[in-house]
């Protein structure tokens, strides 16, 4: 399951991923996520909550990489991943982003993500 929320005032995209995704499901989620970025201005931030996401096989990771490449190409400023204690999934997302030059950081919760993005 996934949810996507857009905050046009803060110029932010929020994506939450829950559970295990088949290749078909992750592609659908990726397509919807890419479509949502069209409502944001260059310099937008992405907050992805993967605290309940279950890391998938390499083909799922490849699709995550596709979406992160879109973030970089479409002008995303920073990606913040909420991982909680989900170290394995955090590593999968970080590795995919590194391959395409997508700048992101892992944090424990939404409060930390907002604090980081809002600045001092």
Jmol script that loads the backbone (N, CA, C; Angstrom):
load data "model"
ATOM      1  N   UNK A   1       0.831  -1.167   0.000  1.00  0.00           N
ATOM      2  CA  UNK A   1       0.000   0.000   0.000  1.00  0.00           C
ATOM      3  C   UNK A   1       0.890   1.250   0.000  1.00  0.00           C
ATOM      4  N   UNK A   2       0.408   2.282  -0.659  1.00  0.00           N
ATOM      5  CA  UNK A   2       1.139   3.541  -0.651  1.00  0.00           C
ATOM      6  C   UNK A   2       0.172   4.712  -0.603  1.00  0.00           C
ATOM      7  N   UNK A   3       0.658   5.804  -0.061  1.00  0.00           N
ATOM      8  CA  UNK A   3      -0.099   7.051  -0.087  1.00  0.00           C
ATOM      9  C   UNK A   3       0.834   8.161  -0.544  1.00  0.00           C
ATOM     10  N   UNK A   4       0.253   9.117  -1.240  1.00  0.00           N
ATOM     11  CA  UNK A   4       1.012  10.256  -1.753  1.00  0.00           C
ATOM     12  C   UNK A   4       0.262  11.516  -1.350  1.00  0.00           C
ATOM     13  N   UNK A   5       0.993  12.463  -0.799  1.00  0.00           N
ATOM     14  CA  UNK A   5       0.399  13.740  -0.405  1.00  0.00           C
ATOM     15  C   UNK A   5       1.308  14.856  -0.891  1.00  0.00           C
ATOM     16  N   UNK A   6       0.707  15.920  -1.368  1.00  0.00           N
ATOM     17  CA  UNK A   6       1.460  17.065  -1.888  1.00  0.00           C
ATOM     18  C   UNK A   6       1.154  18.278  -1.027  1.00  0.00           C
ATOM     19  N   UNK A   7       2.191  18.993  -0.645  1.00  0.00           N
ATOM     20  CA  UNK A   7       2.039  20.263   0.071  1.00  0.00           C
ATOM     21  C   UNK A   7       2.623  21.336  -0.841  1.00  0.00           C
ATOM     22  N   UNK A   8       1.758  22.020  -1.586  1.00  0.00           N
ATOM     23  CA  UNK A   8       2.240  23.020  -2.548  1.00  0.00           C
ATOM     24  C   UNK A   8       2.769  24.264  -1.851  1.00  0.00           C
ATOM     25  N   UNK A   9       2.318  24.559  -0.652  1.00  0.00           N
ATOM     26  CA  UNK A   9       2.821  25.732   0.077  1.00  0.00           C
ATOM     27  C   UNK A   9       4.273  25.515   0.480  1.00  0.00           C
ATOM     28  N   UNK A  10       4.580  24.359   1.032  1.00  0.00           N
ATOM     29  CA  UNK A  10       5.965  24.046   1.414  1.00  0.00           C
ATOM     30  C   UNK A  10       6.771  23.456   0.258  1.00  0.00           C
ATOM     31  N   UNK A  11       6.096  23.209  -0.861  1.00  0.00           N
ATOM     32  CA  UNK A  11       6.746  22.623  -2.035  1.00  0.00           C
ATOM     33  C   UNK A  11       7.360  21.263  -1.691  1.00  0.00           C
ATOM     34  N   UNK A  12       6.493  20.397  -1.122  1.00  0.00           N
ATOM     35  CA  UNK A  12       6.935  19.088  -0.654  1.00  0.00           C
ATOM     36  C   UNK A  12       6.030  17.968  -1.127  1.00  0.00           C
ATOM     37  N   UNK A  13       6.664  16.850  -1.360  1.00  0.00           N
ATOM     38  CA  UNK A  13       5.971  15.613  -1.708  1.00  0.00           C
ATOM     39  C   UNK A  13       6.174  14.640  -0.555  1.00  0.00           C
ATOM     40  N   UNK A  14       5.089  14.045  -0.091  1.00  0.00           N
ATOM     41  CA  UNK A  14       5.139  13.043   0.971  1.00  0.00           C
ATOM     42  C   UNK A  14       4.661  11.712   0.406  1.00  0.00           C
ATOM     43  N   UNK A  15       5.485  10.680   0.544  1.00  0.00           N
ATOM     44  CA  UNK A  15       5.146   9.347   0.062  1.00  0.00           C
ATOM     45  C   UNK A  15       5.309   8.371   1.226  1.00  0.00           C
ATOM     46  N   UNK A  16       4.307   7.529   1.435  1.00  0.00           N
ATOM     47  CA  UNK A  16       4.383   6.501   2.464  1.00  0.00           C
ATOM     48  C   UNK A  16       4.221   5.143   1.798  1.00  0.00           C
ATOM     49  N   UNK A  17       5.148   4.248   2.096  1.00  0.00           N
ATOM     50  CA  UNK A  17       5.116   2.891   1.559  1.00  0.00           C
ATOM     51  C   UNK A  17       4.950   1.909   2.712  1.00  0.00           C
ATOM     52  N   UNK A  18       3.990   0.998   2.584  1.00  0.00           N
ATOM     53  CA  UNK A  18       3.714   0.030   3.646  1.00  0.00           C
ATOM     54  C   UNK A  18       3.676  -1.371   3.048  1.00  0.00           C
ATOM     55  N   UNK A  19       4.454  -2.271   3.641  1.00  0.00           N
ATOM     56  CA  UNK A  19       4.412  -3.672   3.239  1.00  0.00           C
ATOM     57  C   UNK A  19       5.350  -4.012   2.093  1.00  0.00           C
ATOM     58  N   UNK A  20       5.085  -5.158   1.510  1.00  0.00           N
ATOM     59  CA  UNK A  20       5.891  -5.699   0.408  1.00  0.00           C
ATOM     60  C   UNK A  20       5.221  -5.324  -0.914  1.00  0.00           C
ATOM     61  N   UNK A  21       6.010  -4.906  -1.899  1.00  0.00           N
ATOM     62  CA  UNK A  21       5.482  -4.501  -3.201  1.00  0.00           C
ATOM     63  C   UNK A  21       5.934  -5.464  -4.281  1.00  0.00           C
ATOM     64  N   UNK A  22       5.000  -5.877  -5.115  1.00  0.00           N
ATOM     65  CA  UNK A  22       5.369  -6.616  -6.319  1.00  0.00           C
ATOM     66  C   UNK A  22       5.932  -5.595  -7.311  1.00  0.00           C
ATOM     67  N   UNK A  23       6.524  -6.080  -8.388  1.00  0.00           N
ATOM     68  CA  UNK A  23       7.051  -5.173  -9.404  1.00  0.00           C
ATOM     69  C   UNK A  23       5.928  -4.311  -9.985  1.00  0.00           C
ATOM     70  N   UNK A  24       4.781  -4.913 -10.235  1.00  0.00           N
ATOM     71  CA  UNK A  24       3.637  -4.172 -10.775  1.00  0.00           C
ATOM     72  C   UNK A  24       3.181  -3.069  -9.811  1.00  0.00           C
ATOM     73  N   UNK A  25       3.126  -3.402  -8.523  1.00  0.00           N
ATOM     74  CA  UNK A  25       2.694  -2.419  -7.515  1.00  0.00           C
ATOM     75  C   UNK A  25       3.683  -1.267  -7.371  1.00  0.00           C
ATOM     76  N   UNK A  26       4.977  -1.580  -7.371  1.00  0.00           N
ATOM     77  CA  UNK A  26       5.968  -0.509  -7.189  1.00  0.00           C
ATOM     78  C   UNK A  26       6.002   0.386  -8.425  1.00  0.00           C
ATOM     79  N   UNK A  27       5.776  -0.176  -9.623  1.00  0.00           N
ATOM     80  CA  UNK A  27       5.726   0.654 -10.833  1.00  0.00           C
ATOM     81  C   UNK A  27       4.522   1.593 -10.796  1.00  0.00           C
ATOM     82  N   UNK A  28       3.376   1.090 -10.346  1.00  0.00           N
ATOM     83  CA  UNK A  28       2.181   1.930 -10.227  1.00  0.00           C
ATOM     84  C   UNK A  28       2.442   3.061  -9.229  1.00  0.00           C
ATOM     85  N   UNK A  29       3.008   2.724  -8.100  1.00  0.00           N
ATOM     86  CA  UNK A  29       3.341   3.727  -7.089  1.00  0.00           C
ATOM     87  C   UNK A  29       4.335   4.739  -7.667  1.00  0.00           C
ATOM     88  N   UNK A  30       5.338   4.248  -8.369  1.00  0.00           N
ATOM     89  CA  UNK A  30       6.332   5.130  -8.974  1.00  0.00           C
ATOM     90  C   UNK A  30       5.724   6.073  -9.994  1.00  0.00           C
ATOM     91  N   UNK A  31       4.848   5.559 -10.836  1.00  0.00           N
ATOM     92  CA  UNK A  31       4.185   6.399 -11.843  1.00  0.00           C
ATOM     93  C   UNK A  31       3.346   7.485 -11.185  1.00  0.00           C
ATOM     94  N   UNK A  32       2.610   7.119 -10.134  1.00  0.00           N
ATOM     95  CA  UNK A  32       1.790   8.104  -9.420  1.00  0.00           C
ATOM     96  C   UNK A  32       2.664   9.144  -8.716  1.00  0.00           C
ATOM     97  N   UNK A  33       3.787   8.709  -8.187  1.00  0.00           N
ATOM     98  CA  UNK A  33       4.708   9.620  -7.511  1.00  0.00           C
ATOM     99  C   UNK A  33       5.290  10.613  -8.505  1.00  0.00           C
ATOM    100  N   UNK A  34       5.721  10.131  -9.654  1.00  0.00           N
ATOM    101  CA  UNK A  34       6.264  11.007 -10.696  1.00  0.00           C
ATOM    102  C   UNK A  34       5.206  12.002 -11.144  1.00  0.00           C
ATOM    103  N   UNK A  35       3.999  11.538 -11.343  1.00  0.00           N
ATOM    104  CA  UNK A  35       2.906  12.421 -11.743  1.00  0.00           C
ATOM    105  C   UNK A  35       2.674  13.516 -10.702  1.00  0.00           C
ATOM    106  N   UNK A  36       2.758  13.170  -9.437  1.00  0.00           N
ATOM    107  CA  UNK A  36       2.536  14.143  -8.360  1.00  0.00           C
ATOM    108  C   UNK A  36       3.581  15.260  -8.368  1.00  0.00           C
ATOM    109  N   UNK A  37       4.792  14.961  -8.802  1.00  0.00           N
ATOM    110  CA  UNK A  37       5.837  15.994  -8.814  1.00  0.00           C
ATOM    111  C   UNK A  37       5.516  17.101  -9.805  1.00  0.00           C
ATOM    112  N   UNK A  38       4.645  16.835 -10.767  1.00  0.00           N
ATOM    113  CA  UNK A  38       4.267  17.866 -11.741  1.00  0.00           C
ATOM    114  C   UNK A  38       3.522  19.027 -11.097  1.00  0.00           C
ATOM    115  N   UNK A  39       3.025  18.826  -9.886  1.00  0.00           N
ATOM    116  CA  UNK A  39       2.298  19.875  -9.180  1.00  0.00           C
ATOM    117  C   UNK A  39       3.216  20.728  -8.298  1.00  0.00           C
ATOM    118  N   UNK A  40       4.507  20.404  -8.304  1.00  0.00           N
ATOM    119  CA  UNK A  40       5.475  21.118  -7.469  1.00  0.00           C
ATOM    120  C   UNK A  40       6.449  21.916  -8.319  1.00  0.00           C
ATOM    121  N   UNK A  41       7.075  22.900  -7.683  1.00  0.00           N
ATOM    122  CA  UNK A  41       8.066  23.737  -8.362  1.00  0.00           C
ATOM    123  C   UNK A  41       9.452  23.116  -8.218  1.00  0.00           C
ATOM    124  N   UNK A  42      10.364  23.375  -9.153  1.00  0.00           N
ATOM    125  CA  UNK A  42      11.743  22.914  -8.970  1.00  0.00           C
ATOM    126  C   UNK A  42      12.266  23.400  -7.611  1.00  0.00           C
ATOM    127  N   UNK A  43      13.069  22.565  -6.979  1.00  0.00           N
ATOM    128  CA  UNK A  43      13.552  22.866  -5.641  1.00  0.00           C
ATOM    129  C   UNK A  43      12.679  22.223  -4.571  1.00  0.00           C
ATOM    130  N   UNK A  44      11.735  21.372  -5.000  1.00  0.00           N
ATOM    131  CA  UNK A  44      10.856  20.689  -4.048  1.00  0.00           C
ATOM    132  C   UNK A  44      11.631  19.662  -3.237  1.00  0.00           C
ATOM    133  N   UNK A  45      11.073  19.300  -2.092  1.00  0.00           N
ATOM    134  CA  UNK A  45      11.642  18.267  -1.229  1.00  0.00           C
ATOM    135  C   UNK A  45      10.737  17.041  -1.249  1.00  0.00           C
ATOM    136  N   UNK A  46      11.325  15.891  -0.973  1.00  0.00           N
ATOM    137  CA  UNK A  46      10.578  14.636  -0.943  1.00  0.00           C
ATOM    138  C   UNK A  46      10.778  13.984   0.423  1.00  0.00           C
ATOM    139  N   UNK A  47       9.676  13.659   1.088  1.00  0.00           N
ATOM    140  CA  UNK A  47       9.718  12.939   2.358  1.00  0.00           C
ATOM    141  C   UNK A  47       9.087  11.575   2.104  1.00  0.00           C
ATOM    142  N   UNK A  48       9.868  10.526   2.281  1.00  0.00           N
ATOM    143  CA  UNK A  48       9.390   9.171   2.041  1.00  0.00           C
ATOM    144  C   UNK A  48       9.423   8.392   3.349  1.00  0.00           C
ATOM    145  N   UNK A  49       8.259   7.936   3.786  1.00  0.00           N
ATOM    146  CA  UNK A  49       8.166   7.146   5.015  1.00  0.00           C
ATOM    147  C   UNK A  49       8.208   5.673   4.636  1.00  0.00           C
ATOM    148  N   UNK A  50       9.308   5.016   5.008  1.00  0.00           N
ATOM    149  CA  UNK A  50       9.461   3.592   4.712  1.00  0.00           C
ATOM    150  C   UNK A  50       9.585   2.776   5.993  1.00  0.00           C
ATOM    151  N   UNK A  51       9.062   3.311   7.092  1.00  0.00           N
ATOM    152  CA  UNK A  51       9.174   2.607   8.372  1.00  0.00           C
ATOM    153  C   UNK A  51       8.489   1.242   8.341  1.00  0.00           C
ATOM    154  N   UNK A  52       7.471   1.080   7.494  1.00  0.00           N
ATOM    155  CA  UNK A  52       6.753  -0.196   7.424  1.00  0.00           C
ATOM    156  C   UNK A  52       6.906  -0.871   6.057  1.00  0.00           C
ATOM    157  N   UNK A  53       7.841  -0.394   5.266  1.00  0.00           N
ATOM    158  CA  UNK A  53       8.111  -0.965   3.941  1.00  0.00           C
ATOM    159  C   UNK A  53       8.991  -2.199   4.090  1.00  0.00           C
ATOM    160  N   UNK A  54       8.720  -3.216   3.307  1.00  0.00           N
ATOM    161  CA  UNK A  54       9.534  -4.434   3.288  1.00  0.00           C
ATOM    162  C   UNK A  54      10.396  -4.419   2.025  1.00  0.00           C
ATOM    163  N   UNK A  55      11.699  -4.443   2.200  1.00  0.00           N
ATOM    164  CA  UNK A  55      12.627  -4.400   1.064  1.00  0.00           C
ATOM    165  C   UNK A  55      12.310  -5.515   0.083  1.00  0.00           C
ATOM    166  N   UNK A  56      12.384  -5.172  -1.206  1.00  0.00           N
ATOM    167  CA  UNK A  56      12.029  -6.119  -2.252  1.00  0.00           C
ATOM    168  C   UNK A  56      13.228  -6.602  -3.049  1.00  0.00           C
ATOM    169  N   UNK A  57      12.959  -7.394  -4.078  1.00  0.00           N
ATOM    170  CA  UNK A  57      14.014  -7.950  -4.925  1.00  0.00           C
ATOM    171  C   UNK A  57      14.648  -6.864  -5.805  1.00  0.00           C
ATOM    172  N   UNK A  58      15.728  -7.204  -6.512  1.00  0.00           N
ATOM    173  CA  UNK A  58      16.448  -6.220  -7.325  1.00  0.00           C
ATOM    174  C   UNK A  58      15.585  -5.479  -8.344  1.00  0.00           C
ATOM    175  N   UNK A  59      14.599  -6.138  -8.937  1.00  0.00           N
ATOM    176  CA  UNK A  59      13.776  -5.435  -9.935  1.00  0.00           C
ATOM    177  C   UNK A  59      12.914  -4.352  -9.284  1.00  0.00           C
ATOM    178  N   UNK A  60      12.518  -4.545  -8.039  1.00  0.00           N
ATOM    179  CA  UNK A  60      11.787  -3.506  -7.305  1.00  0.00           C
ATOM    180  C   UNK A  60      12.740  -2.348  -7.007  1.00  0.00           C
ATOM    181  N   UNK A  61      13.957  -2.674  -6.593  1.00  0.00           N
ATOM    182  CA  UNK A  61      14.955  -1.638  -6.326  1.00  0.00           C
ATOM    183  C   UNK A  61      15.250  -0.829  -7.587  1.00  0.00           C
ATOM    184  N   UNK A  62      15.251  -1.473  -8.735  1.00  0.00           N
ATOM    185  CA  UNK A  62      15.488  -0.769 -10.008  1.00  0.00           C
ATOM    186  C   UNK A  62      14.401   0.265 -10.270  1.00  0.00           C
ATOM    187  N   UNK A  63      13.156  -0.060  -9.922  1.00  0.00           N
ATOM    188  CA  UNK A  63      12.086   0.896 -10.131  1.00  0.00           C
ATOM    189  C   UNK A  63      12.181   2.051  -9.137  1.00  0.00           C
ATOM    190  N   UNK A  64      12.605   1.768  -7.930  1.00  0.00           N
ATOM    191  CA  UNK A  64      12.850   2.838  -6.958  1.00  0.00           C
ATOM    192  C   UNK A  64      13.916   3.777  -7.522  1.00  0.00           C
ATOM    193  N   UNK A  65      14.937   3.209  -8.120  1.00  0.00           N
ATOM    194  CA  UNK A  65      15.997   4.001  -8.748  1.00  0.00           C
ATOM    195  C   UNK A  65      15.432   4.886  -9.861  1.00  0.00           C
ATOM    196  N   UNK A  66      14.500   4.348 -10.641  1.00  0.00           N
ATOM    197  CA  UNK A  66      13.860   5.124 -11.720  1.00  0.00           C
ATOM    198  C   UNK A  66      13.175   6.369 -11.160  1.00  0.00           C
ATOM    199  N   UNK A  67      12.458   6.206 -10.064  1.00  0.00           N
ATOM    200  CA  UNK A  67      11.744   7.336  -9.472  1.00  0.00           C
ATOM    201  C   UNK A  67      12.728   8.341  -8.892  1.00  0.00           C
ATOM    202  N   UNK A  68      13.759   7.860  -8.242  1.00  0.00           N
ATOM    203  CA  UNK A  68      14.752   8.765  -7.668  1.00  0.00           C
ATOM    204  C   UNK A  68      15.516   9.514  -8.766  1.00  0.00           C
ATOM    205  N   UNK A  69      15.746   8.867  -9.892  1.00  0.00           N
ATOM    206  CA  UNK A  69      16.368   9.557 -11.031  1.00  0.00           C
ATOM    207  C   UNK A  69      15.447  10.676 -11.517  1.00  0.00           C
ATOM    208  N   UNK A  70      14.149  10.424 -11.528  1.00  0.00           N
ATOM    209  CA  UNK A  70      13.195  11.474 -11.905  1.00  0.00           C
ATOM    210  C   UNK A  70      13.274  12.642 -10.924  1.00  0.00           C
ATOM    211  N   UNK A  71      13.345  12.346  -9.625  1.00  0.00           N
ATOM    212  CA  UNK A  71      13.452  13.426  -8.635  1.00  0.00           C
ATOM    213  C   UNK A  71      14.649  14.313  -8.955  1.00  0.00           C
ATOM    214  N   UNK A  72      15.783  13.694  -9.199  1.00  0.00           N
ATOM    215  CA  UNK A  72      16.999  14.465  -9.484  1.00  0.00           C
ATOM    216  C   UNK A  72      16.828  15.293 -10.749  1.00  0.00           C
ATOM    217  N   UNK A  73      16.336  14.687 -11.817  1.00  0.00           N
ATOM    218  CA  UNK A  73      16.199  15.371 -13.105  1.00  0.00           C
ATOM    219  C   UNK A  73      15.142  16.468 -13.078  1.00  0.00           C
ATOM    220  N   UNK A  74      14.115  16.305 -12.235  1.00  0.00           N
ATOM    221  CA  UNK A  74      13.031  17.286 -12.203  1.00  0.00           C
ATOM    222  C   UNK A  74      13.265  18.407 -11.203  1.00  0.00           C
ATOM    223  N   UNK A  75      14.431  18.406 -10.556  1.00  0.00           N
ATOM    224  CA  UNK A  75      14.789  19.537  -9.709  1.00  0.00           C
ATOM    225  C   UNK A  75      14.515  19.390  -8.230  1.00  0.00           C
ATOM    226  N   UNK A  76      14.398  18.158  -7.735  1.00  0.00           N
ATOM    227  CA  UNK A  76      14.231  17.986  -6.290  1.00  0.00           C
ATOM    228  C   UNK A  76      15.468  18.514  -5.568  1.00  0.00           C
ATOM    229  N   UNK A  77      15.241  19.176  -4.454  1.00  0.00           N
ATOM    230  CA  UNK A  77      16.338  19.723  -3.658  1.00  0.00           C
ATOM    231  C   UNK A  77      16.919  18.660  -2.742  1.00  0.00           C
ATOM    232  N   UNK A  78      16.043  17.994  -1.984  1.00  0.00           N
ATOM    233  CA  UNK A  78      16.514  17.026  -1.001  1.00  0.00           C
ATOM    234  C   UNK A  78      15.452  15.967  -0.749  1.00  0.00           C
ATOM    235  N   UNK A  79      15.901  14.751  -0.567  1.00  0.00           N
ATOM    236  CA  UNK A  79      15.030  13.667  -0.167  1.00  0.00           C
ATOM    237  C   UNK A  79      15.314  13.299   1.273  1.00  0.00           C
ATOM    238  N   UNK A  80      14.258  13.134   2.046  1.00  0.00           N
ATOM    239  CA  UNK A  80      14.393  12.712   3.432  1.00  0.00           C
ATOM    240  C   UNK A  80      13.575  11.443   3.597  1.00  0.00           C
ATOM    241  N   UNK A  81      14.249  10.410   4.048  1.00  0.00           N
ATOM    242  CA  UNK A  81      13.611   9.114   4.220  1.00  0.00           C
ATOM    243  C   UNK A  81      13.409   8.853   5.701  1.00  0.00           C
ATOM    244  N   UNK A  82      12.172   8.584   6.081  1.00  0.00           N
ATOM    245  CA  UNK A  82      11.875   8.215   7.462  1.00  0.00           C
ATOM    246  C   UNK A  82      11.995   6.703   7.544  1.00  0.00           C
ATOM    247  N   UNK A  83      12.999   6.232   8.281  1.00  0.00           N
ATOM    248  CA  UNK A  83      13.267   4.798   8.320  1.00  0.00           C
ATOM    249  C   UNK A  83      12.919   4.153   9.652  1.00  0.00           C
ATOM    250  N   UNK A  84      12.793   4.941  10.709  1.00  0.00           N
ATOM    251  CA  UNK A  84      12.555   4.332  12.019  1.00  0.00           C
ATOM    252  C   UNK A  84      13.656   3.324  12.283  1.00  0.00           C
ATOM    253  N   UNK A  85      13.286   2.103  12.609  1.00  0.00           N
ATOM    254  CA  UNK A  85      14.271   1.046  12.815  1.00  0.00           C
ATOM    255  C   UNK A  85      14.440   0.158  11.604  1.00  0.00           C
ATOM    256  N   UNK A  86      13.930   0.579  10.463  1.00  0.00           N
ATOM    257  CA  UNK A  86      13.928  -0.229   9.242  1.00  0.00           C
ATOM    258  C   UNK A  86      15.233  -0.035   8.466  1.00  0.00           C
ATOM    259  N   UNK A  87      16.311  -0.567   8.993  1.00  0.00           N
ATOM    260  CA  UNK A  87      17.639  -0.355   8.428  1.00  0.00           C
ATOM    261  C   UNK A  87      17.778  -0.950   7.027  1.00  0.00           C
ATOM    262  N   UNK A  88      17.282  -2.146   6.812  1.00  0.00           N
ATOM    263  CA  UNK A  88      17.433  -2.819   5.516  1.00  0.00           C
ATOM    264  C   UNK A  88      16.772  -2.023   4.390  1.00  0.00           C
ATOM    265  N   UNK A  89      15.547  -1.580   4.610  1.00  0.00           N
ATOM    266  CA  UNK A  89      14.861  -0.794   3.585  1.00  0.00           C
ATOM    267  C   UNK A  89      15.560   0.534   3.352  1.00  0.00           C
ATOM    268  N   UNK A  90      16.029   1.152   4.425  1.00  0.00           N
ATOM    269  CA  UNK A  90      16.782   2.400   4.290  1.00  0.00           C
ATOM    270  C   UNK A  90      18.015   2.225   3.427  1.00  0.00           C
ATOM    271  N   UNK A  91      18.696   1.102   3.596  1.00  0.00           N
ATOM    272  CA  UNK A  91      19.877   0.822   2.786  1.00  0.00           C
ATOM    273  C   UNK A  91      19.501   0.619   1.324  1.00  0.00           C
ATOM    274  N   UNK A  92      18.384  -0.075   1.052  1.00  0.00           N
ATOM    275  CA  UNK A  92      17.955  -0.317  -0.324  1.00  0.00           C
ATOM    276  C   UNK A  92      17.663   1.010  -1.023  1.00  0.00           C
ATOM    277  N   UNK A  93      16.958   1.900  -0.363  1.00  0.00           N
ATOM    278  CA  UNK A  93      16.627   3.195  -0.953  1.00  0.00           C
ATOM    279  C   UNK A  93      17.880   4.059  -1.129  1.00  0.00           C
ATOM    280  N   UNK A  94      18.756   4.059  -0.142  1.00  0.00           N
ATOM    281  CA  UNK A  94      19.979   4.863  -0.241  1.00  0.00           C
ATOM    282  C   UNK A  94      20.851   4.382  -1.393  1.00  0.00           C
ATOM    283  N   UNK A  95      20.998   3.089  -1.526  1.00  0.00           N
ATOM    284  CA  UNK A  95      21.803   2.520  -2.611  1.00  0.00           C
ATOM    285  C   UNK A  95      21.223   2.903  -3.977  1.00  0.00           C
ATOM    286  N   UNK A  96      19.907   2.806  -4.114  1.00  0.00           N
ATOM    287  CA  UNK A  96      19.258   3.162  -5.384  1.00  0.00           C
ATOM    288  C   UNK A  96      19.488   4.638  -5.699  1.00  0.00           C
ATOM    289  N   UNK A  97      19.363   5.490  -4.710  1.00  0.00           N
ATOM    290  CA  UNK A  97      19.567   6.925  -4.930  1.00  0.00           C
ATOM    291  C   UNK A  97      20.993   7.275  -5.286  1.00  0.00           C
ATOM    292  N   UNK A  98      21.938   6.592  -4.667  1.00  0.00           N
ATOM    293  CA  UNK A  98      23.353   6.854  -4.936  1.00  0.00           C
ATOM    294  C   UNK A  98      23.687   6.570  -6.401  1.00  0.00           C
ATOM    295  N   UNK A  99      23.094   5.522  -6.956  1.00  0.00           N
ATOM    296  CA  UNK A  99      23.358   5.153  -8.351  1.00  0.00           C
ATOM    297  C   UNK A  99      22.946   6.236  -9.342  1.00  0.00           C
ATOM    298  N   UNK A 100      21.962   7.047  -8.978  1.00  0.00           N
ATOM    299  CA  UNK A 100      21.459   8.060  -9.917  1.00  0.00           C
ATOM    300  C   UNK A 100      21.769   9.486  -9.463  1.00  0.00           C
ATOM    301  N   UNK A 101      22.572   9.632  -8.419  1.00  0.00           N
ATOM    302  CA  UNK A 101      22.968  10.959  -7.965  1.00  0.00           C
ATOM    303  C   UNK A 101      21.897  11.725  -7.226  1.00  0.00           C
ATOM    304  N   UNK A 102      20.962  11.007  -6.602  1.00  0.00           N
ATOM    305  CA  UNK A 102      19.874  11.632  -5.849  1.00  0.00           C
ATOM    306  C   UNK A 102      20.331  11.864  -4.419  1.00  0.00           C
ATOM    307  N   UNK A 103      20.278  13.097  -3.974  1.00  0.00           N
ATOM    308  CA  UNK A 103      20.728  13.464  -2.640  1.00  0.00           C
ATOM    309  C   UNK A 103      19.623  13.211  -1.620  1.00  0.00           C
ATOM    310  N   UNK A 104      19.921  12.389  -0.607  1.00  0.00           N
ATOM    311  CA  UNK A 104      18.918  12.076   0.405  1.00  0.00           C
ATOM    312  C   UNK A 104      19.591  11.735   1.730  1.00  0.00           C
ATOM    313  N   UNK A 105      18.796  11.828   2.776  1.00  0.00           N
ATOM    314  CA  UNK A 105      19.260  11.473   4.114  1.00  0.00           C
ATOM    315  C   UNK A 105      18.198  10.627   4.802  1.00  0.00           C
ATOM    316  N   UNK A 106      18.634   9.794   5.736  1.00  0.00           N
ATOM    317  CA  UNK A 106      17.724   8.974   6.522  1.00  0.00           C
ATOM    318  C   UNK A 106      17.530   9.609   7.896  1.00  0.00           C
ATOM    319  N   UNK A 107      16.278   9.616   8.365  1.00  0.00           N
ATOM    320  CA  UNK A 107      15.965  10.102   9.707  1.00  0.00           C
ATOM    321  C   UNK A 107      15.051   9.083  10.386  1.00  0.00           C
ATOM    322  N   UNK A 108      14.828   9.283  11.677  1.00  0.00           N
ATOM    323  CA  UNK A 108      14.049   8.329  12.464  1.00  0.00           C
ATOM    324  C   UNK A 108      12.546   8.551  12.357  1.00  0.00           C
ATOM    325  N   UNK A 109      12.099   9.823  12.293  1.00  0.00           N
ATOM    326  CA  UNK A 109      10.660  10.088  12.313  1.00  0.00           C
ATOM    327  C   UNK A 109      10.314  11.360  11.532  1.00  0.00           C
ATOM    328  N   UNK A 110       9.017  11.612  11.382  1.00  0.00           N
ATOM    329  CA  UNK A 110       8.542  12.771  10.632  1.00  0.00           C
ATOM    330  C   UNK A 110       8.984  14.075  11.286  1.00  0.00           C
ATOM    331  N   UNK A 111       8.997  14.124  12.591  1.00  0.00           N
ATOM    332  CA  UNK A 111       9.425  15.331  13.298  1.00  0.00           C
ATOM    333  C   UNK A 111      10.849  15.720  12.896  1.00  0.00           C
ATOM    334  N   UNK A 112      11.747  14.733  12.845  1.00  0.00           N
ATOM    335  CA  UNK A 112      13.125  14.997  12.424  1.00  0.00           C
ATOM    336  C   UNK A 112      13.181  15.445  10.966  1.00  0.00           C
ATOM    337  N   UNK A 113      12.362  14.834  10.126  1.00  0.00           N
ATOM    338  CA  UNK A 113      12.333  15.194   8.705  1.00  0.00           C
ATOM    339  C   UNK A 113      11.922  16.654   8.539  1.00  0.00           C
ATOM    340  N   UNK A 114      10.830  17.046   9.204  1.00  0.00           N
ATOM    341  CA  UNK A 114      10.338  18.425   9.094  1.00  0.00           C
ATOM    342  C   UNK A 114      11.361  19.417   9.654  1.00  0.00           C
ATOM    343  N   UNK A 115      11.967  19.073  10.750  1.00  0.00           N
ATOM    344  CA  UNK A 115      12.978  19.944  11.368  1.00  0.00           C
ATOM    345  C   UNK A 115      14.145  20.165  10.394  1.00  0.00           C
ATOM    346  N   UNK A 116      14.595  19.097   9.778  1.00  0.00           N
ATOM    347  CA  UNK A 116      15.702  19.173   8.823  1.00  0.00           C
ATOM    348  C   UNK A 116      15.331  20.056   7.624  1.00  0.00           C
ATOM    349  N   UNK A 117      14.138  19.863   7.076  1.00  0.00           N
ATOM    350  CA  UNK A 117      13.727  20.595   5.889  1.00  0.00           C
ATOM    351  C   UNK A 117      13.362  22.046   6.183  1.00  0.00           C
ATOM    352  N   UNK A 118      12.833  22.298   7.358  1.00  0.00           N
ATOM    353  CA  UNK A 118      12.446  23.672   7.709  1.00  0.00           C
ATOM    354  C   UNK A 118      13.625  24.533   8.113  1.00  0.00           C
ATOM    355  N   UNK A 119      14.750  23.891   8.414  1.00  0.00           N
ATOM    356  CA  UNK A 119      15.950  24.639   8.804  1.00  0.00           C
ATOM    357  C   UNK A 119      15.866  25.148  10.228  1.00  0.00           C
ATOM    358  N   UNK A 120      16.900  25.898  10.614  1.00  0.00           N
ATOM    359  CA  UNK A 120      16.969  26.376  12.000  1.00  0.00           C
ATOM    360  C   UNK A 120      15.885  27.389  12.335  1.00  0.00           C
TER     361      UNK A 120
END
end "model"
wireframe off; spacefill off
backbone 0.3
color backbone group
